[in-house]
């Protein structure tokens, strides 16, 4: 069942499992509250995944990624053929050399600013900068590079296996992950 909730000029669509959250026709079960916020109820047997920002467990990025970044897997497994969502936290002065991926990656910037440029070499004059809330898609096979001049957090969603194929390989690191 789909319920439409109107807030001023903003329309929000809410999907519920057999209950209507508005119009007073039927109330949805409350699963619980935390800090006064109602948590969603899911249909029995439905797969659900939730991560609270303050409880995310960060780990060092794989050795194929630039030093100083951390990663957290929120959903799925980026090494398997499945949907995944990961977050990356960069140090200031983060630079990821030109590379490409075999599948599209969908990127949302959560904190800081991230610069993305396309081509076979890093060219700071031809970078598009994205800030919190911005979203972009790196198409499969597109040669691109990533920069950050300040700490940043970005979220990537895609279909695995997620691989990074550098245009120039550094002999001290594996060519892809």
C-alpha positions as CSV (number, residue, x, y, z in Angstrom):
1,X,0.0,0.0,0.0
2,X,1.3,3.5,-0.8
3,X,0.4,6.4,1.3
4,X,0.9,10.0,0.3
5,X,1.7,12.6,3.0
6,X,1.7,16.3,2.1
7,X,3.8,18.7,4.0
8,X,3.4,22.2,2.7
9,X,4.4,22.0,-1.0
10,X,6.5,18.8,-0.4
11,X,4.9,15.5,-1.2
12,X,6.3,12.4,0.4
13,X,5.4,8.8,-0.6
14,X,5.5,6.3,2.2
15,X,5.4,2.6,1.6
16,X,3.8,0.6,4.3
17,X,3.1,-3.1,4.7
18,X,-0.7,-3.4,5.0
19,X,-1.3,-0.3,6.9
20,X,-1.9,3.4,6.2
21,X,0.2,5.9,8.0
22,X,-2.1,8.8,7.2
23,X,-5.8,9.6,6.7
24,X,-6.6,7.7,10.0
25,X,-7.8,4.6,8.1
26,X,-5.6,2.2,10.0
27,X,-2.6,2.7,12.3
28,X,0.7,1.2,11.7
29,X,2.3,-0.8,14.6
30,X,4.9,1.0,16.5
31,X,8.1,-1.1,16.8
32,X,9.7,1.2,19.3
33,X,10.9,4.7,20.0
34,X,14.3,6.1,20.5
35,X,14.8,9.8,21.2
36,X,11.1,10.4,20.5
37,X,11.4,9.1,16.9
38,X,9.2,6.2,15.8
39,X,11.1,3.4,14.1
40,X,9.6,1.7,11.0
41,X,7.8,-1.6,11.1
42,X,8.7,-4.1,8.4
43,X,6.7,-7.0,7.0
44,X,7.5,-10.4,8.6
45,X,10.4,-12.0,6.7
46,X,11.4,-8.8,5.0
47,X,15.1,-8.0,5.0
48,X,15.9,-4.9,6.9
49,X,19.1,-3.1,7.5
50,X,19.7,0.0,9.6
51,X,22.8,1.8,10.7
52,X,23.0,4.6,13.2
53,X,25.7,7.2,12.4
54,X,27.2,7.2,15.8
55,X,27.5,3.4,15.9
56,X,29.2,2.8,12.6
57,X,32.4,0.7,12.9
58,X,35.1,2.2,10.8
59,X,38.1,0.2,9.5
60,X,41.1,1.1,7.5
61,X,40.5,1.1,3.7
62,X,41.9,-1.7,1.7
63,X,45.5,-1.2,0.6
64,X,44.4,-0.5,-3.0
65,X,42.9,2.8,-1.8
66,X,44.9,5.9,-0.7
67,X,46.3,6.0,2.8
68,X,44.3,7.9,5.4
69,X,40.9,6.7,4.5
70,X,38.5,4.6,6.5
71,X,35.6,2.5,5.3
72,X,32.4,1.0,6.7
73,X,30.2,-1.6,5.0
74,X,26.5,-0.7,5.7
75,X,24.8,-3.2,3.5
76,X,25.8,-6.2,1.4
77,X,29.3,-7.2,0.5
78,X,31.2,-5.1,-2.1
79,X,33.3,-8.2,-3.0
80,X,30.3,-10.2,-4.0
81,X,27.8,-9.9,-6.9
82,X,25.1,-8.2,-4.9
83,X,23.8,-4.7,-3.9
84,X,26.1,-3.0,-1.4
85,X,26.4,0.3,0.4
86,X,29.7,1.5,1.9
87,X,30.8,4.7,3.5
88,X,34.3,6.2,3.1
89,X,35.8,8.8,5.5
90,X,38.8,10.6,4.0
91,X,41.6,12.6,5.6
92,X,42.3,16.1,4.4
93,X,44.4,16.1,1.2
94,X,42.9,12.9,-0.1
95,X,43.8,12.1,-3.7
96,X,42.7,9.0,-5.6
97,X,44.5,8.6,-8.9
98,X,42.7,8.2,-12.2
99,X,40.8,4.9,-12.2
100,X,37.6,3.2,-13.5
101,X,35.1,0.7,-12.2
102,X,33.4,-2.1,-14.2
103,X,30.0,-1.1,-12.9
104,X,28.2,2.2,-12.1
105,X,28.8,3.6,-8.6
106,X,26.3,6.0,-7.0
107,X,27.9,8.5,-4.7
108,X,26.3,10.8,-2.1
109,X,28.4,13.3,-0.1
110,X,27.5,13.4,3.5
111,X,30.2,15.7,5.0
112,X,32.9,17.9,3.6
113,X,33.6,18.5,-0.1
114,X,34.7,16.0,-2.7
115,X,36.1,16.9,-6.1
116,X,35.6,14.6,-9.1
117,X,37.3,15.0,-12.5
118,X,37.3,12.9,-15.6
119,X,40.2,11.9,-17.7
120,X,43.4,9.9,-17.7
121,X,45.4,12.5,-15.5
122,X,44.6,14.6,-12.5
123,X,43.7,18.0,-13.6
124,X,42.6,20.3,-10.7
125,X,41.4,22.9,-13.1
126,X,38.7,20.6,-14.4
127,X,37.1,19.2,-11.2
128,X,33.5,19.4,-10.1
129,X,33.1,19.9,-6.4
130,X,30.3,18.2,-4.5
131,X,29.2,19.1,-0.9
132,X,26.9,17.6,1.7
133,X,23.7,16.2,0.1
134,X,25.1,16.2,-3.4
135,X,24.8,13.0,-5.5
136,X,26.4,11.8,-8.7
137,X,26.9,8.6,-10.6
138,X,30.3,7.4,-12.0
139,X,29.4,5.4,-15.1
140,X,31.1,2.1,-15.6
141,X,34.3,2.4,-17.5
142,X,34.5,6.2,-17.0
143,X,38.1,7.3,-16.2
144,X,37.9,9.6,-13.2
145,X,39.9,10.8,-10.1
146,X,38.7,11.9,-6.7
147,X,40.1,14.7,-4.5
148,X,39.4,16.1,-1.1
149,X,41.1,19.2,0.5
150,X,39.3,18.6,3.8
151,X,38.0,15.6,5.7
152,X,34.9,14.2,4.0
153,X,32.4,11.4,4.3
154,X,30.9,9.8,1.2
155,X,28.5,7.0,0.6
156,X,28.7,4.6,-2.4
157,X,26.0,2.2,-3.5
158,X,26.4,-0.2,-6.3
159,X,26.4,-3.8,-7.5
160,X,29.5,-5.8,-6.6
161,X,32.0,-6.9,-7.0
162,X,33.3,-3.4,-6.6
163,X,36.6,-3.0,-8.2
164,X,39.0,-0.1,-8.6
165,X,41.1,-0.3,-11.8
166,X,43.9,2.3,-11.8
167,X,45.2,3.6,-15.1
168,X,48.7,3.7,-13.8
169,X,49.6,0.9,-11.3
170,X,51.7,1.5,-8.3
171,X,53.9,-1.6,-7.9
172,X,53.5,-1.4,-4.1
173,X,49.7,-1.8,-4.2
174,X,47.5,-4.4,-5.9
175,X,46.1,-3.0,-9.2
176,X,42.4,-3.5,-8.2
177,X,40.3,-4.5,-5.2
